[in-house]
Amino acid sequence: MHKRDIKQELKKYIPNLILERLEKNPEPISKPFSEEYITAFLFVDIVEFSTLTEKVVSQYYNGLEIISNVLSIYLEQLIRIITNAGGDIVKFAGDALFVIWKLKDPQSERELVENLYIAALTGLEIQNRLFQFDVGENIKLSVRVGISSGKIYAMHVGGAFNRWEFVVSGEALSRAARAQRSANPGEIKISQYAWQLLEKYQYGKKENNKFKLNVPSRQERVHLLNRPYFRDYQLKDSVLPIMKNYVPRAIITRIEEGFDSWHMEFLQVSILFIKVGSDRMKSLSQIDKVQEIMRTVQSCVYQYEGSINRFGVDDKGAVVLTAFGLPPLIHEDDPKRAILASILLQKELEKIGYQSKMGIATGKVFCGTVGNEVRSEYTMHGTNVNFAARLMQVSDGIVCDDNTYHLTKNDFRFIEMPPRKFKGKLTEVIYYKLNIGL
């Protein structure tokens, strides 16, 4: 492949915020930094997708394949609606998307309200077209949508081996997340501050404690939601190494070997979910705190040749999804590597004043690209991803599933925990706590 081809392929995996910066400033990143933006923010989340995954995988021998196809079909439709309306998908978070409309003039309240209106109309379009959407196999999917406005912090953190993680936080995200959680499937919820702005500029009004948006004619709606939008940033060849720093190595390896990045495979992977928190984290707009956590996670995970798949922060701390066994770093002892990395990470985080909770699960997961030709993401889906997250939630240290325990019990000491019911599991499940003290 020519460099130009690689550059075009990599663009799909990078938000507009980064591409726009690279077009203006193609210099390599030398240190972590944060940028502030005023945005209209749309948070869209597929309803009960993890529960659906558990159900399908338990009922069908090819359940993981069915789920990966279902997700690809639905996300392709979702992404097309969003990008046609000019939305910048800044983050994929499992089965959720964070979308922004950034202001050209941060001081313009009118521009903010106009972007909010586009975001609200985009949410309506999503619900009109994708509520109870039939994706085959007798499966219908829906989403919840939350909309807000305000400040976001776009952080570039990490830097170990020139790997940079792009993290979004701030009031706009928090407000949209709260609005989304209060919505029913098929609904759109708008934050109170965003309501007030839309009402002020007569884009809608409040009736019976609900906000009623002024919906334009179909012709006008088509015009508003189909903006000229080609992501055609003019990037110099010199930015290619910088672009690679934001894209998973699995994708880069395939492209450099001459393949396109559209690839799905089912791999035996050890998932390590990490929750980091501390009373020191009163303001996650402070990049030094986020950088401190990210660099520590990178150094520990990379030492055992693991991969960081997702990193997010909120007012309660940071959550990191890592994996051991993703290409090109596949080893026979990946479960052992996941545990060794978790032990080291727990110690290193404690040294700098952070508590952590970790969950590990090993098994087959779907690994590959979801999205479309405009915006894509390398992701993992499967019951083991879900279960590692649930183990993390109940952990008071490092805990793992039965499979990880049996694959590593000769190398570590564990305490068998009492059986308990986990969401998505039909029966109570035994899990194991790592006993580091012995």
ZADREN-802371 format. One record per residue (C-alpha): x, y, z; residue in three letters. Coordinates in steps of 0.02 Angstrom, whole numbers, always signed. Last residue first. Example, Ala and Ser with C-alpha at 12.3 -4.5 7.8 and 13.67 -1.06 7.14 Angstrom:
% residues 2
@px:+684 | py:-53 | pz:+357 | residu:SER
@px:+615 | py:-225 | pz:+390 | residu:ALA
END
This chain:
% residues 438
@px:+39 | py:-770 | pz:+2523 | residu:LEU
@px:-13 | py:-587 | pz:+2528 | residu:GLY
@px:-61 | py:-575 | pz:+2345 | residu:ILE
@px:-216 | py:-682 | pz:+2366 | residu:ASN
@px:-308 | py:-659 | pz:+2200 | residu:LEU
@px:-495 | py:-668 | pz:+2226 | residu:LYS
@px:-593 | py:-804 | pz:+2136 | residu:TYR
@px:-766 | py:-820 | pz:+2061 | residu:TYR
@px:-909 | py:-940 | pz:+2088 | residu:ILE
@px:-1066 | py:-902 | pz:+1987 | residu:VAL
@px:-1250 | py:-904 | pz:+2033 | residu:GLU
@px:-1361 | py:-960 | pz:+1890 | residu:THR
@px:-1428 | py:-888 | pz:+1728 | residu:LEU
@px:-1289 | py:-760 | pz:+1708 | residu:LYS
@px:-1332 | py:-596 | pz:+1621 | residu:GLY
@px:-1318 | py:-491 | pz:+1778 | residu:LYS
@px:-1214 | py:-582 | pz:+1907 | residu:PHE
@px:-1284 | py:-690 | pz:+2046 | residu:LYS
@px:-1163 | py:-742 | pz:+2182 | residu:ARG
@px:-1066 | py:-897 | pz:+2233 | residu:PRO
@px:-953 | py:-870 | pz:+2383 | residu:PRO
@px:-773 | py:-822 | pz:+2338 | residu:MET
@px:-633 | py:-948 | pz:+2314 | residu:GLU
@px:-471 | py:-871 | pz:+2375 | residu:ILE
@px:-327 | py:-879 | pz:+2253 | residu:PHE
@px:-141 | py:-917 | pz:+2255 | residu:ARG
@px:-42 | py:-895 | pz:+2095 | residu:PHE
@px:+60 | py:-995 | pz:+1968 | residu:ASP
@px:-22 | py:-1166 | pz:+1976 | residu:ASN
@px:-195 | py:-1086 | pz:+1980 | residu:LYS
@px:-162 | py:-995 | pz:+1815 | residu:THR
@px:-271 | py:-1080 | pz:+1682 | residu:LEU
@px:-399 | py:-1143 | pz:+1809 | residu:HIS
@px:-419 | py:-969 | pz:+1886 | residu:TYR
@px:-434 | py:-881 | pz:+1718 | residu:THR
@px:-576 | py:-999 | pz:+1670 | residu:ASN
@px:-666 | py:-982 | pz:+1836 | residu:ASP
@px:-673 | py:-792 | pz:+1828 | residu:ASP
@px:-556 | py:-669 | pz:+1908 | residu:CYS
@px:-538 | py:-550 | pz:+2054 | residu:VAL
@px:-409 | py:-416 | pz:+2097 | residu:ILE
@px:-443 | py:-297 | pz:+2242 | residu:GLY
@px:-609 | py:-255 | pz:+2322 | residu:ASP
@px:-703 | py:-323 | pz:+2172 | residu:SER
@px:-890 | py:-312 | pz:+2144 | residu:VAL
@px:-881 | py:-187 | pz:+1999 | residu:GLN
@px:-723 | py:-265 | pz:+1926 | residu:MET
@px:-811 | py:-434 | pz:+1915 | residu:LEU
@px:-951 | py:-350 | pz:+1819 | residu:ARG
@px:-829 | py:-274 | pz:+1694 | residu:ALA
@px:-740 | py:-442 | pz:+1673 | residu:ALA
@px:-910 | py:-521 | pz:+1642 | residu:PHE
@px:-955 | py:-402 | pz:+1501 | residu:ASN
@px:-790 | py:-430 | pz:+1411 | residu:VAL
@px:-808 | py:-617 | pz:+1440 | residu:ASN
@px:-983 | py:-619 | pz:+1366 | residu:THR
@px:-920 | py:-548 | pz:+1203 | residu:GLY
@px:-869 | py:-392 | pz:+1112 | residu:HIS
@px:-701 | py:-317 | pz:+1071 | residu:MET
@px:-674 | py:-160 | pz:+968 | residu:THR
@px:-576 | py:-77 | pz:+830 | residu:TYR
@px:-676 | py:+78 | pz:+784 | residu:GLU
@px:-742 | py:+154 | pz:+625 | residu:SER
@px:-797 | py:+318 | pz:+549 | residu:ARG
@px:-826 | py:+361 | pz:+365 | residu:VAL
@px:-809 | py:+191 | pz:+280 | residu:GLU
@px:-924 | py:+110 | pz:+408 | residu:ASN
@px:-930 | py:+56 | pz:+589 | residu:GLY
@px:-862 | py:-98 | pz:+676 | residu:VAL
@px:-687 | py:-167 | pz:+657 | residu:THR
@px:-624 | py:-323 | pz:+741 | residu:GLY
@px:-615 | py:-435 | pz:+892 | residu:CYS
@px:-756 | py:-550 | pz:+944 | residu:PHE
@px:-716 | py:-632 | pz:+1109 | residu:VAL
@px:-675 | py:-810 | pz:+1162 | residu:LYS
@px:-624 | py:-834 | pz:+1342 | residu:GLY
@px:-535 | py:-763 | pz:+1493 | residu:THR
@px:-604 | py:-647 | pz:+1627 | residu:ALA
@px:-513 | py:-525 | pz:+1741 | residu:ILE
@px:-588 | py:-395 | pz:+1857 | residu:GLY
@px:-494 | py:-254 | pz:+1943 | residu:MET
@px:-527 | py:-125 | pz:+2078 | residu:LYS
@px:-402 | py:+14 | pz:+2110 | residu:SER
@px:-356 | py:+141 | pz:+2243 | residu:GLN
@px:-244 | py:+286 | pz:+2196 | residu:TYR
@px:-109 | py:+372 | pz:+2300 | residu:GLY
@px:+47 | py:+371 | pz:+2192 | residu:ILE
@px:+121 | py:+214 | pz:+2269 | residu:LYS
@px:-51 | py:+131 | pz:+2271 | residu:GLU
@px:-59 | py:+147 | pz:+2082 | residu:LEU
@px:+109 | py:+60 | pz:+2062 | residu:GLU
@px:+59 | py:-84 | pz:+2176 | residu:LYS
@px:-110 | py:-114 | pz:+2090 | residu:GLN
@px:-26 | py:-102 | pz:+1920 | residu:LEU
@px:+105 | py:-232 | pz:+1963 | residu:LEU
@px:-26 | py:-356 | pz:+2024 | residu:ILE
@px:-140 | py:-320 | pz:+1874 | residu:SER
@px:+4 | py:-344 | pz:+1751 | residu:ALA
@px:+50 | py:-511 | pz:+1829 | residu:LEU
@px:-133 | py:-565 | pz:+1820 | residu:ILE
@px:-152 | py:-518 | pz:+1636 | residu:ALA
@px:+15 | py:-599 | pz:+1594 | residu:ARG
@px:-42 | py:-763 | pz:+1673 | residu:LYS
@px:-201 | py:-761 | pz:+1568 | residu:PRO
@px:-94 | py:-721 | pz:+1413 | residu:ASP
@px:+18 | py:-874 | pz:+1436 | residu:ASP
@px:+7 | py:-946 | pz:+1260 | residu:GLU
@px:+47 | py:-775 | pz:+1188 | residu:HIS
@px:-33 | py:-659 | pz:+1061 | residu:ILE
@px:+37 | py:-483 | pz:+1035 | residu:LEU
@px:+0 | py:-443 | pz:+851 | residu:PRO
@px:-144 | py:-463 | pz:+878 | residu:PRO
@px:-246 | py:-460 | pz:+1040 | residu:LEU
@px:-202 | py:-589 | pz:+1172 | residu:GLY
@px:-199 | py:-487 | pz:+1332 | residu:PHE
@px:-334 | py:-356 | pz:+1343 | residu:ALA
@px:-362 | py:-189 | pz:+1429 | residu:THR
@px:-519 | py:-91 | pz:+1470 | residu:LEU
@px:-484 | py:+60 | pz:+1581 | residu:VAL
@px:-606 | py:+152 | pz:+1694 | residu:VAL
@px:-558 | py:+316 | pz:+1776 | residu:ALA
@px:-628 | py:+406 | pz:+1927 | residu:GLY
@px:-793 | py:+457 | pz:+2001 | residu:LYS
@px:-811 | py:+625 | pz:+1913 | residu:ASP
@px:-786 | py:+541 | pz:+1745 | residu:ASP
@px:-643 | py:+464 | pz:+1648 | residu:VAL
@px:-629 | py:+342 | pz:+1503 | residu:GLY
@px:-497 | py:+228 | pz:+1429 | residu:PHE
@px:-530 | py:+92 | pz:+1301 | residu:ARG
@px:-432 | py:-44 | pz:+1212 | residu:ASN
@px:-264 | py:-41 | pz:+1300 | residu:ILE
@px:-161 | py:-189 | pz:+1240 | residu:SER
@px:-53 | py:-313 | pz:+1335 | residu:GLY
@px:+130 | py:-350 | pz:+1308 | residu:GLU
@px:+173 | py:-387 | pz:+1490 | residu:TYR
@px:+273 | py:-226 | pz:+1511 | residu:GLN
@px:+141 | py:-142 | pz:+1403 | residu:TYR
@px:+8 | py:-164 | pz:+1537 | residu:VAL
@px:+116 | py:-96 | pz:+1679 | residu:CYS
@px:+191 | py:+54 | pz:+1586 | residu:SER
@px:+26 | py:+98 | pz:+1502 | residu:GLN
@px:-75 | py:+93 | pz:+1663 | residu:VAL
@px:+51 | py:+206 | pz:+1751 | residu:THR
@px:+54 | py:+327 | pz:+1604 | residu:ARG
@px:-135 | py:+334 | pz:+1603 | residu:MET
@px:-154 | py:+365 | pz:+1789 | residu:ILE
@px:-27 | py:+506 | pz:+1799 | residu:GLU
@px:-91 | py:+581 | pz:+1637 | residu:GLN
@px:-268 | py:+589 | pz:+1706 | residu:VAL
@px:-207 | py:+675 | pz:+1865 | residu:LYS
@px:-94 | py:+797 | pz:+1770 | residu:ASP
@px:-235 | py:+836 | pz:+1649 | residu:ILE
@px:-339 | py:+924 | pz:+1779 | residu:GLN
@px:-512 | py:+925 | pz:+1699 | residu:SER
@px:-535 | py:+771 | pz:+1804 | residu:LEU
@px:-571 | py:+881 | pz:+1952 | residu:SER
@px:-593 | py:+805 | pz:+2124 | residu:LYS
@px:-477 | py:+661 | pz:+2084 | residu:MET
@px:-373 | py:+666 | pz:+2243 | residu:ARG
@px:-516 | py:+579 | pz:+2334 | residu:ASP
@px:-460 | py:+427 | pz:+2236 | residu:SER
@px:-520 | py:+310 | pz:+2101 | residu:GLY
@px:-458 | py:+187 | pz:+1971 | residu:VAL
@px:-569 | py:+51 | pz:+1898 | residu:LYS
@px:-481 | py:-80 | pz:+1791 | residu:ILE
@px:-552 | py:-212 | pz:+1674 | residu:PHE
@px:-430 | py:-348 | pz:+1621 | residu:LEU
@px:-489 | py:-459 | pz:+1478 | residu:ILE
@px:-392 | py:-618 | pz:+1438 | residu:SER
@px:-418 | py:-661 | pz:+1256 | residu:VAL
@px:-453 | py:-820 | pz:+1157 | residu:GLN
@px:-490 | py:-749 | pz:+985 | residu:LEU
@px:-635 | py:-736 | pz:+865 | residu:PHE
@px:-597 | py:-638 | pz:+709 | residu:GLU
@px:-669 | py:-496 | pz:+610 | residu:MET
@px:-576 | py:-392 | pz:+482 | residu:HIS
@px:-604 | py:-230 | pz:+392 | residu:TRP
@px:-432 | py:-148 | pz:+405 | residu:SER
@px:-384 | py:-175 | pz:+224 | residu:ASP
@px:-239 | py:-293 | pz:+193 | residu:PHE
@px:-66 | py:-247 | pz:+130 | residu:GLY
@px:+38 | py:-302 | pz:+279 | residu:GLU
@px:+48 | py:-121 | pz:+334 | residu:GLU
@px:-141 | py:-112 | pz:+342 | residu:ILE
@px:-157 | py:-271 | pz:+446 | residu:ARG
@px:-20 | py:-218 | pz:+568 | residu:THR
@px:-94 | py:-44 | pz:+589 | residu:ILE
@px:-265 | py:-114 | pz:+634 | residu:ILE
@px:-199 | py:-236 | pz:+765 | residu:ALA
@px:-86 | py:-98 | pz:+830 | residu:ARG
@px:-235 | py:+3 | pz:+883 | residu:PRO
@px:-241 | py:+182 | pz:+811 | residu:VAL
@px:-194 | py:+341 | pz:+906 | residu:TYR
@px:-3 | py:+331 | pz:+886 | residu:ASN
@px:-27 | py:+281 | pz:+704 | residu:LYS
@px:-92 | py:+455 | pz:+666 | residu:MET
@px:+71 | py:+530 | pz:+732 | residu:ILE
@px:+176 | py:+417 | pz:+620 | residu:PRO
@px:+69 | py:+470 | pz:+469 | residu:LEU
@px:+83 | py:+657 | pz:+507 | residu:VAL
@px:+236 | py:+679 | pz:+394 | residu:SER
@px:+134 | py:+630 | pz:+241 | residu:ASP
@px:+45 | py:+797 | pz:+256 | residu:LYS
@px:-140 | py:+797 | pz:+295 | residu:LEU
@px:-271 | py:+888 | pz:+193 | residu:GLN
@px:-429 | py:+849 | pz:+290 | residu:TYR
@px:-569 | py:+779 | pz:+183 | residu:ASP
@px:-686 | py:+726 | pz:+324 | residu:ARG
@px:-820 | py:+732 | pz:+186 | residu:PHE
@px:-963 | py:+830 | pz:+259 | residu:TYR
@px:-1079 | py:+938 | pz:+157 | residu:PRO
@px:-1227 | py:+940 | pz:+276 | residu:ARG
@px:-1370 | py:+819 | pz:+264 | residu:ASN
@px:-1468 | py:+840 | pz:+425 | residu:LEU
@px:-1522 | py:+1021 | pz:+399 | residu:LEU
@px:-1579 | py:+995 | pz:+219 | residu:HIS
@px:-1673 | py:+834 | pz:+258 | residu:VAL
@px:-1757 | py:+925 | pz:+404 | residu:ARG
@px:-1807 | py:+1069 | pz:+289 | residu:GLU
@px:-1889 | py:+948 | pz:+168 | residu:GLN
@px:-1973 | py:+851 | pz:+308 | residu:ARG
@px:-2045 | py:+1010 | pz:+380 | residu:SER
@px:-1965 | py:+1076 | pz:+539 | residu:PRO
@px:-1988 | py:+1002 | pz:+714 | residu:VAL
@px:-2007 | py:+1130 | pz:+852 | residu:ASN
@px:-1950 | py:+1031 | pz:+1003 | residu:LEU
@px:-2070 | py:+998 | pz:+1146 | residu:LYS
@px:-1984 | py:+996 | pz:+1313 | residu:PHE
@px:-2079 | py:+904 | pz:+1448 | residu:LYS
@px:-2133 | py:+973 | pz:+1617 | residu:ASN
@px:-2314 | py:+983 | pz:+1558 | residu:ASN
@px:-2261 | py:+1086 | pz:+1406 | residu:GLU
@px:-2091 | py:+1169 | pz:+1389 | residu:LYS
@px:-2053 | py:+1256 | pz:+1227 | residu:LYS
@px:-1959 | py:+1233 | pz:+1066 | residu:GLY
@px:-1830 | py:+1311 | pz:+951 | residu:TYR
@px:-1884 | py:+1481 | pz:+1012 | residu:GLN
@px:-1709 | py:+1552 | pz:+1046 | residu:TYR
@px:-1739 | py:+1556 | pz:+1234 | residu:LYS
@px:-1825 | py:+1386 | pz:+1226 | residu:GLU
@px:-1673 | py:+1305 | pz:+1149 | residu:LEU
@px:-1560 | py:+1386 | pz:+1278 | residu:LEU
@px:-1670 | py:+1336 | pz:+1424 | residu:GLN
@px:-1686 | py:+1159 | pz:+1365 | residu:TRP
@px:-1495 | py:+1145 | pz:+1349 | residu:ALA
@px:-1477 | py:+1198 | pz:+1531 | residu:TYR
@px:-1606 | py:+1069 | pz:+1585 | residu:GLN
@px:-1523 | py:+926 | pz:+1494 | residu:SER
@px:-1616 | py:+851 | pz:+1345 | residu:ILE
@px:-1688 | py:+675 | pz:+1350 | residu:LYS
@px:-1725 | py:+580 | pz:+1190 | residu:ILE
@px:-1833 | py:+425 | pz:+1196 | residu:GLU
@px:-1837 | py:+262 | pz:+1097 | residu:GLY
@px:-1786 | py:+158 | pz:+1247 | residu:PRO
@px:-1828 | py:+259 | pz:+1404 | residu:ASN
@px:-1723 | py:+410 | pz:+1451 | residu:ALA
@px:-1654 | py:+447 | pz:+1625 | residu:SER
@px:-1484 | py:+369 | pz:+1587 | residu:ARG
@px:-1469 | py:+474 | pz:+1429 | residu:GLN
@px:-1496 | py:+637 | pz:+1524 | residu:ALA
@px:-1363 | py:+591 | pz:+1652 | residu:ARG
@px:-1241 | py:+547 | pz:+1512 | residu:ALA
@px:-1279 | py:+709 | pz:+1420 | residu:ALA
@px:-1246 | py:+812 | pz:+1577 | residu:ARG
@px:-1082 | py:+723 | pz:+1613 | residu:SER
@px:-1022 | py:+739 | pz:+1433 | residu:LEU
@px:-1059 | py:+925 | pz:+1425 | residu:ALA
@px:-983 | py:+952 | pz:+1598 | residu:GLU
@px:-812 | py:+883 | pz:+1555 | residu:GLY
@px:-719 | py:+731 | pz:+1492 | residu:SER
@px:-648 | py:+665 | pz:+1329 | residu:VAL
@px:-492 | py:+556 | pz:+1320 | residu:VAL
@px:-375 | py:+524 | pz:+1174 | residu:PHE
@px:-242 | py:+396 | pz:+1218 | residu:GLU
@px:-66 | py:+419 | pz:+1151 | residu:TRP
@px:+57 | py:+277 | pz:+1114 | residu:ARG
@px:+230 | py:+347 | pz:+1082 | residu:ASN
@px:+310 | py:+197 | pz:+1169 | residu:PHE
@px:+232 | py:+267 | pz:+1328 | residu:ALA
@px:+151 | py:+433 | pz:+1282 | residu:GLY
@px:+2 | py:+428 | pz:+1397 | residu:GLY
@px:-120 | py:+572 | pz:+1377 | residu:VAL
@px:-204 | py:+677 | pz:+1243 | residu:HIS
@px:-350 | py:+763 | pz:+1326 | residu:MET
@px:-506 | py:+840 | pz:+1249 | residu:ALA
@px:-592 | py:+936 | pz:+1388 | residu:TYR
@px:-774 | py:+974 | pz:+1359 | residu:ILE
@px:-875 | py:+1130 | pz:+1397 | residu:LYS
@px:-1061 | py:+1149 | pz:+1379 | residu:GLY
@px:-1213 | py:+1077 | pz:+1294 | residu:SER
@px:-1329 | py:+930 | pz:+1321 | residu:SER
@px:-1418 | py:+788 | pz:+1234 | residu:ILE
@px:-1457 | py:+612 | pz:+1294 | residu:GLY
@px:-1515 | py:+472 | pz:+1179 | residu:VAL
@px:-1573 | py:+297 | pz:+1223 | residu:ARG
@px:-1559 | py:+166 | pz:+1088 | residu:VAL
@px:-1657 | py:+25 | pz:+1009 | residu:SER
@px:-1619 | py:-146 | pz:+936 | residu:LEU
@px:-1726 | py:-284 | pz:+866 | residu:LYS
@px:-1667 | py:-464 | pz:+855 | residu:ILE
@px:-1767 | py:-602 | pz:+770 | residu:ASN
@px:-1605 | py:-663 | pz:+686 | residu:GLU
@px:-1606 | py:-503 | pz:+583 | residu:GLY
@px:-1558 | py:-323 | pz:+623 | residu:VAL
@px:-1737 | py:-262 | pz:+643 | residu:ASP
@px:-1736 | py:-86 | pz:+713 | residu:PHE
@px:-1847 | py:-68 | pz:+866 | residu:GLN
@px:-1810 | py:+119 | pz:+862 | residu:PHE
@px:-1683 | py:+150 | pz:+722 | residu:LEU
@px:-1765 | py:+266 | pz:+597 | residu:ARG
@px:-1873 | py:+382 | pz:+701 | residu:ASN
@px:-1759 | py:+368 | pz:+853 | residu:GLN
@px:-1602 | py:+412 | pz:+755 | residu:ILE
@px:-1691 | py:+552 | pz:+663 | residu:GLU
@px:-1753 | py:+623 | pz:+829 | residu:LEU
@px:-1575 | py:+619 | pz:+900 | residu:GLY
@px:-1512 | py:+706 | pz:+743 | residu:THR
@px:-1647 | py:+838 | pz:+766 | residu:LEU
@px:-1585 | py:+865 | pz:+944 | residu:ALA
@px:-1403 | py:+878 | pz:+887 | residu:ALA
@px:-1452 | py:+1000 | pz:+749 | residu:ILE
@px:-1546 | py:+1105 | pz:+878 | residu:TYR
@px:-1397 | py:+1102 | pz:+995 | residu:LEU
@px:-1286 | py:+1160 | pz:+852 | residu:ASN
@px:-1403 | py:+1307 | pz:+821 | residu:GLU
@px:-1404 | py:+1342 | pz:+1008 | residu:VAL
@px:-1213 | py:+1345 | pz:+1015 | residu:LEU
@px:-1206 | py:+1457 | pz:+862 | residu:GLU
@px:-1325 | py:+1579 | pz:+945 | residu:ARG
@px:-1225 | py:+1578 | pz:+1106 | residu:GLU
@px:-1071 | py:+1633 | pz:+1010 | residu:SER
@px:-917 | py:+1650 | pz:+1123 | residu:GLN
@px:-839 | py:+1484 | pz:+1070 | residu:PRO
@px:-841 | py:+1540 | pz:+887 | residu:ASP
@px:-816 | py:+1389 | pz:+773 | residu:LYS
@px:-919 | py:+1288 | pz:+895 | residu:LEU
@px:-896 | py:+1100 | pz:+903 | residu:LYS
@px:-1041 | py:+981 | pz:+866 | residu:TRP
@px:-1002 | py:+830 | pz:+973 | residu:ILE
@px:-1040 | py:+644 | pz:+978 | residu:VAL
@px:-1001 | py:+516 | pz:+1112 | residu:PHE
@px:-1057 | py:+342 | pz:+1056 | residu:LEU
@px:-1115 | py:+193 | pz:+1159 | residu:ALA
@px:-1104 | py:+4 | pz:+1132 | residu:ASP
@px:-926 | py:-7 | pz:+1198 | residu:GLY
@px:-875 | py:+173 | pz:+1224 | residu:ALA
@px:-839 | py:+240 | pz:+1050 | residu:PHE
@px:-769 | py:+416 | pz:+1062 | residu:LYS
@px:-758 | py:+581 | pz:+968 | residu:VAL
@px:-896 | py:+544 | pz:+845 | residu:ILE
@px:-901 | py:+714 | pz:+759 | residu:ASP
@px:-1078 | py:+760 | pz:+707 | residu:GLY
@px:-1102 | py:+846 | pz:+540 | residu:GLY
@px:-1280 | py:+785 | pz:+510 | residu:ALA
@px:-1220 | py:+657 | pz:+382 | residu:ASN
@px:-1096 | py:+599 | pz:+515 | residu:THR
@px:-1234 | py:+559 | pz:+640 | residu:ILE
@px:-1355 | py:+473 | pz:+521 | residu:ILE
@px:-1215 | py:+369 | pz:+443 | residu:ARG
@px:-1145 | py:+320 | pz:+613 | residu:ILE
@px:-1312 | py:+251 | pz:+672 | residu:LEU
@px:-1342 | py:+149 | pz:+514 | residu:GLN
@px:-1168 | py:+72 | pz:+519 | residu:GLU
@px:-1186 | py:+47 | pz:+706 | residu:LEU
@px:-1340 | py:-61 | pz:+681 | residu:TYR
@px:-1269 | py:-174 | pz:+546 | residu:ILE
@px:-1101 | py:-194 | pz:+634 | residu:SER
@px:-1181 | py:-233 | pz:+801 | residu:LEU
@px:-1293 | py:-367 | pz:+728 | residu:VAL
@px:-1148 | py:-445 | pz:+633 | residu:ASN
@px:-1040 | py:-452 | pz:+790 | residu:SER
@px:-1185 | py:-523 | pz:+891 | residu:ILE
@px:-1220 | py:-661 | pz:+764 | residu:ILE
@px:-1035 | py:-708 | pz:+758 | residu:GLU
@px:-1029 | py:-717 | pz:+948 | residu:LEU
@px:-1185 | py:-826 | pz:+951 | residu:GLY
@px:-1118 | py:-957 | pz:+830 | residu:ASN
@px:-1169 | py:-1103 | pz:+941 | residu:TYR
@px:-1331 | py:-1010 | pz:+978 | residu:TYR
@px:-1432 | py:-994 | pz:+1138 | residu:GLN
@px:-1300 | py:-946 | pz:+1268 | residu:SER
@px:-1213 | py:-824 | pz:+1150 | residu:VAL
@px:-1379 | py:-744 | pz:+1106 | residu:VAL
@px:-1431 | py:-716 | pz:+1287 | residu:LYS
@px:-1263 | py:-651 | pz:+1349 | residu:GLU
@px:-1250 | py:-531 | pz:+1201 | residu:THR
@px:-1428 | py:-469 | pz:+1230 | residu:LEU
@px:-1384 | py:-429 | pz:+1410 | residu:THR
@px:-1230 | py:-332 | pz:+1351 | residu:SER
@px:-1337 | py:-238 | pz:+1225 | residu:PHE
@px:-1464 | py:-181 | pz:+1353 | residu:GLU
@px:-1516 | py:-26 | pz:+1254 | residu:VAL
@px:-1387 | py:+42 | pz:+1131 | residu:ILE
@px:-1317 | py:+206 | pz:+1197 | residu:ASP
@px:-1317 | py:+378 | pz:+1117 | residu:VAL
@px:-1238 | py:+530 | pz:+1200 | residu:PHE
@px:-1255 | py:+691 | pz:+1099 | residu:LEU
@px:-1156 | py:+847 | pz:+1146 | residu:PHE
@px:-1171 | py:+1026 | pz:+1083 | residu:ALA
@px:-999 | py:+1096 | pz:+1109 | residu:THR
@px:-885 | py:+1224 | pz:+1191 | residu:ILE
@px:-707 | py:+1163 | pz:+1175 | residu:TYR
@px:-557 | py:+1152 | pz:+1292 | residu:GLU
@px:-391 | py:+1073 | pz:+1241 | residu:GLU
@px:-279 | py:+964 | pz:+1349 | residu:SER
@px:-96 | py:+915 | pz:+1332 | residu:PHE
@px:+21 | py:+770 | pz:+1362 | residu:PRO
@px:+202 | py:+795 | pz:+1302 | residu:LYS
@px:+304 | py:+784 | pz:+1142 | residu:SER
@px:+164 | py:+762 | pz:+1016 | residu:ILE
@px:+232 | py:+762 | pz:+838 | residu:PRO
@px:+209 | py:+922 | pz:+734 | residu:GLU
@px:+76 | py:+921 | pz:+597 | residu:PRO
@px:-10 | py:+1078 | pz:+663 | residu:ASN
@px:-158 | py:+1142 | pz:+562 | residu:LYS
@px:-201 | py:+979 | pz:+474 | residu:GLU
@px:-152 | py:+879 | pz:+628 | residu:LEU
@px:-270 | py:+983 | pz:+735 | residu:ARG
@px:-414 | py:+953 | pz:+616 | residu:GLU
@px:-377 | py:+767 | pz:+612 | residu:LEU
@px:-376 | py:+762 | pz:+803 | residu:ILE
@px:-544 | py:+849 | pz:+827 | residu:LEU
@px:-614 | py:+755 | pz:+678 | residu:ASN
@px:-600 | py:+592 | pz:+773 | residu:PRO
@px:-476 | py:+456 | pz:+718 | residu:ILE
@px:-513 | py:+276 | pz:+666 | residu:TYR
@px:-580 | py:+317 | pz:+493 | residu:LYS
@px:-427 | py:+424 | pz:+456 | residu:LYS
@px:-316 | py:+269 | pz:+466 | residu:LEU
@px:-375 | py:+206 | pz:+297 | residu:GLU
@px:-342 | py:+372 | pz:+211 | residu:GLN
@px:-166 | py:+380 | pz:+284 | residu:LYS
@px:-129 | py:+202 | pz:+234 | residu:ILE
@px:-184 | py:+237 | pz:+56 | residu:ASP
@px:-78 | py:+394 | pz:+46 | residu:ARG
@px:+71 | py:+299 | pz:+111 | residu:LYS
@px:+56 | py:+178 | pz:-33 | residu:HIS
@px:+0 | py:+0 | pz:+0 | residu:MET
END
